[in-house]
Amino acid sequence: MRRTAILAAKELGDYFTSPITYVLMAIFSGVAGFLFYNLTSFFALQCAQSIQYQADYGVKLPPMNANQWVVAPFFVNIATVVLFLVPILTMRSYAGERNEGTAELMMTLPFRTGEIVAAKFVAALVLYTVFVGITAVFMLILNHYTQNGLDWGHIAAGYLGLLLMGAGIIPIGQFISTLTKNQFVAAFVSFAVFLILWMVSWSTVFYYGTTAQILGTIGLSPHILNFTRGIVDSADIVYFASLGAVGLFFTGLSLQMWRIMGA
C-alpha cells in the first residue's frame, strides 16, 4: 500500500506540473460554465413566462423545480463531456511511458504489476475528481439564487454517479493506453469505445426480450442517468465497479505481457 501511494503521488506530481493539465482544466471549466449558463438562462426564461401566464390568466401553477430544470440536465451534459475528458486524461498513462522510452525502466523498478496499475488508476481518478469538483461552484451559485434552495441529496447522487462513471471508464482508457505507443491513438480509440458504450443502449428500441435487456445493461447511459435524476441504485454501482474491475484486470494482464515480451 505504501509503495502504491508513493507511485501514485509521483503520477499526481507529473499531472500537476504539466501545463497541459491546467489548459485542459480551463477548457473543461469553460465548457461546463457555458452549459450551466445556457440551462440557467432557459430556466429563468421559463420562470418568467410562468409568472406572466399566471398574472394574465389568474391561475396558479406549481412552482418550477431548479433540480429538474437545471441540475439533472447539467449532470447529463457533464457526463457527456466526461466521454471526451477521460481519454485525454488516460492517453499518456502507459502510451506516454512507451513513447518516451521509460516503460522498460518502470517495469524494472521494485513495484509489483498490481501496484503500478493501482497507482496510475488512483492518480488519474484523483485528477478526474478535481475536474468534476470544479463544477460544484455552479451548484453553490444556483443554490444562492434559488428561492427554496436545491435538493442536495439529488446533487450528491449526481456527483456520486460522475465519480463512479470515472472510476468505471478510467481503467478502460488506461488499458487501451497499454496497447499503443501513440497517445493520440489511445485517446481516439478510448473515446470510440466510450461512445459505443454510451450509445449501445439506444439500440434497445430495435430489439426485444433478452437482447434488449443485455444491451440496456451494458450501456453506460442508463446507469449514469439514474444518478442524474437523484436515484442511487445498487445495480448501477455494481455496473461501474464491474466495468472498472475489468479494465484494471486487463491493464494488469497487458503489463504482464510487457514483462514477458518487452514494452
C-alpha positions in Angstrom: 0.0 0.0 0.0 2.8 2.4 0.9 4.6 1.8 -2.4 1.4 2.3 -4.3 0.9 5.6 -2.5 4.4 6.7 -3.4 4.0 5.9 -7.0 0.5 7.5 -7.1 2.0 10.7 -5.6 4.6 10.7 -8.3 2.0 10.3 -11.0 -0.1 13.1 -9.5 3.0 15.3 -9.4 3.6 14.7 -13.1 0.0 15.7 -13.8 0.0 18.9 -11.8 3.4 20.0 -13.0 2.3 19.8 -16.6 0.8 23.0 -18.1 -1.4 20.8 -20.3 -3.4 19.9 -17.2 -4.2 23.5 -16.4 -5.1 24.2 -20.0 -7.4 21.2 -20.0 -8.9 22.4 -16.7 -9.6 25.8 -18.1 -11.2 24.3 -21.2 -13.3 22.0 -19.1 -14.4 24.8 -16.7 -15.3 27.0 -19.7 -17.4 24.2 -21.3 -19.1 23.4 -18.0 -19.8 27.1 -17.4 -21.3 27.5 -20.9 -23.6 24.6 -20.3 -24.6 25.9 -16.9 -25.3 29.4 -18.3 -27.5 28.0 -21.0 -29.5 25.9 -18.7 -30.0 28.6 -16.1 -30.9 31.1 -18.7 -33.6 28.8 -20.1 -34.8 28.1 -16.6 -35.1 31.8 -15.8 -37.0 32.4 -19.1 -39.4 29.6 -18.3 -39.9 31.0 -14.8 -40.7 34.5 -16.2 -43.1 33.1 -18.7 -44.8 31.1 -15.9 -45.2 34.2 -13.8 -46.6 36.2 -16.7 -49.0 33.4 -17.6 -50.3 33.3 -14.0 -50.7 37.0 -13.9 -52.5 37.2 -17.3 -55.0 34.3 -16.7 -55.3 34.4 -12.9 -54.3 30.7 -12.5 -51.8 29.3 -10.1 -49.2 26.9 -11.5 -46.9 24.6 -9.4 -43.5 26.2 -8.7 -40.8 25.3 -11.1 -38.1 23.0 -9.8 -34.4 24.0 -10.3 -33.3 20.5 -9.7 -35.5 19.2 -12.5 -34.8 22.1 -15.0 -31.1 22.7 -14.3 -29.4 20.2 -12.0 -30.4 17.0 -13.7 -29.7 18.1 -17.3 -26.4 19.7 -16.1 -25.2 16.4 -14.8 -26.3 14.7 -18.1 -24.3 17.2 -20.0 -21.2 16.9 -17.8 -21.4 13.1 -18.2 -21.3 13.6 -21.9 -18.3 15.9 -21.6 -16.6 13.2 -19.5 -16.6 10.9 -22.6 -14.1 13.4 -24.1 -12.3 14.3 -20.9 -11.2 10.8 -19.7 -9.5 9.7 -23.0 -7.3 12.8 -22.7 -6.5 12.1 -19.0 -5.6 8.5 -19.6 -4.0 8.6 -23.1 -0.4 9.0 -21.7 -0.8 6.7 -18.7 1.1 3.9 -20.5 1.5 5.1 -24.1 3.5 8.0 -22.9 5.8 5.7 -21.0 6.5 3.7 -24.1 6.8 6.8 -26.3 9.3 8.4 -24.0 11.3 5.1 -23.6 10.6 4.9 -19.8 8.4 1.8 -19.9 11.3 -0.6 -19.6 12.7 1.4 -16.6 9.2 1.4 -15.0 9.0 -2.4 -15.3 12.4 -2.9 -13.7 11.5 -0.8 -10.6 10.7 -2.7 -7.4 6.9 -2.4 -7.9 4.5 -5.2 -8.5 2.3 -5.0 -11.6 -0.7 -4.6 -9.4 0.9 -1.7 -7.6 1.7 0.1 -10.8 -1.8 -0.4 -12.1 -3.4 0.7 -8.8 -1.1 3.8 -8.6 -1.8 5.0 -12.1 -5.6 4.4 -11.6 -5.7 6.3 -8.3 -3.7 9.2 -9.7 -6.0 9.6 -12.7 -9.1 9.2 -10.5 -7.9 11.9 -8.1 -7.2 14.3 -11.0 -10.6 13.4 -12.5 -12.3 14.2 -9.2 -10.6 17.6 -9.1 -12.1 18.3 -12.6 -15.6 17.2 -11.6 -15.3 19.1 -8.3 -14.8 22.4 -10.1 -18.5 22.2 -11.2 -19.7 22.3 -7.6 -19.1 26.1 -7.8 -22.1 26.2 -10.2 -24.3 24.4 -7.8 -23.4 26.8 -5.0 -24.2 29.8 -7.2 -27.6 28.2 -8.3 -28.5 27.4 -4.7 -27.8 31.1 -3.7 -30.3 32.4 -6.3 -32.9 29.7 -5.9 -35.8 30.7 -3.7 -36.2 27.5 -1.8 -32.7 26.2 -2.2 -31.7 23.0 -4.0 -32.2 19.3 -3.2 -28.6 18.5 -2.0 -29.5 14.8 -1.9 -30.1 14.9 -5.6 -26.9 16.8 -6.2 -24.9 14.3 -4.0 -26.3 11.5 -6.1 -25.3 13.2 -9.3 -21.7 13.7 -8.2 -21.6 10.1 -6.9 -22.7 9.0 -10.4 -20.0 11.1 -12.1 -17.3 9.8 -9.8 -18.4 6.2 -10.3 -18.5 6.7 -14.0 -14.9 8.0 -13.9 -13.9 5.0 -11.8 -15.5 2.7 -14.3 -14.1 4.1 -17.5 -10.7 5.4 -16.5 -9.3 1.8 -16.2 -10.7 1.1 -19.7 -8.8 4.1 -21.1 -5.7 3.1 -19.3 -5.9 -0.4 -20.7 -6.2 1.0 -24.2 -3.2 3.1 -23.4 -1.1 0.0 -22.8 -1.8 -1.2 -26.4 -0.1 1.6 -28.3 2.9 3.9 -28.2 0.8 6.8 -29.7 -1.0 8.8 -27.2 -3.4 10.3 -29.7 -4.4 6.8 -31.0 -5.0 5.8 -27.4 -7.3 8.8 -26.9 -9.2 8.3 -30.1 -9.8 4.6 -29.5 -10.8 5.2 -25.9 -13.3 7.8 -27.0 -14.7 5.5 -29.6 -15.1 2.7 -27.1 -16.8 5.1 -24.6 -19.1 6.4 -27.3 -20.2 2.9 -28.2 -20.8 2.1 -24.6 -22.8 5.3 -24.2 -25.0 4.7 -27.3 -25.4 0.9 -27.2 -28.4 1.1 -25.0 -30.2 3.3 -27.6 -30.4 0.2 -29.9 -32.8 -1.4 -27.5 -35.7 0.1 -29.5 -34.8 -2.2 -32.3 -34.6 -5.4 -30.2 -36.9 -7.3 -27.8 -36.5 -9.7 -24.9 -33.1 -10.9 -23.8 -31.1 -9.0 -26.4 -32.7 -5.7 -25.4 -32.1 -6.4 -21.8 -28.4 -7.2 -22.4 -27.9 -4.1 -24.4 -29.6 -2.0 -21.8 -27.5 -3.5 -19.1 -24.1 -3.0 -20.7 -24.7 0.6 -21.9 -23.3 3.5 -19.9 -26.1 6.0 -20.3 -28.9 4.2 -18.4 -26.7 3.7 -15.4 -25.5 7.3 -15.2 -28.9 8.8 -16.0 -30.3 7.2 -12.8 -27.8 9.2 -10.7 -28.6 12.4 -12.6 -32.2 12.0 -11.6 -31.1 11.6 -7.9 -31.7 7.8 -7.9 -28.9 5.7 -6.3 -29.4 2.1 -7.3 -27.1 -0.7 -6.2 -27.3 -2.2 -9.7 -25.7 0.9 -11.1 -23.0 0.9 -8.5 -22.2 -2.7 -9.3 -22.1 -1.9 -13.0 -19.5 0.8 -12.7 -17.5 -1.2 -10.2 -17.5 -4.2 -12.5 -16.5 -2.1 -15.5 -13.6 -0.7 -13.6 -12.5 -4.1 -12.3 -12.5 -5.5 -15.9 -10.4 -2.5 -17.0 -7.9 -2.9 -14.2 -7.7 -6.7 -14.8 -6.9 -6.3 -18.5 -4.4 -3.4 -17.8 -2.5 -5.7 -15.4 -2.6 -8.5 -17.9 -1.2 -6.2 -20.6 1.6 -5.1 -18.3 2.4 -8.7 -17.5 2.8 -9.2 -21.3 5.2 -6.2 -21.2 7.3 -8.0 -18.7 7.4 -11.2 -20.8 7.7 -9.7 -24.3 9.2 -6.3 -23.5 7.4 -2.9 -23.8 
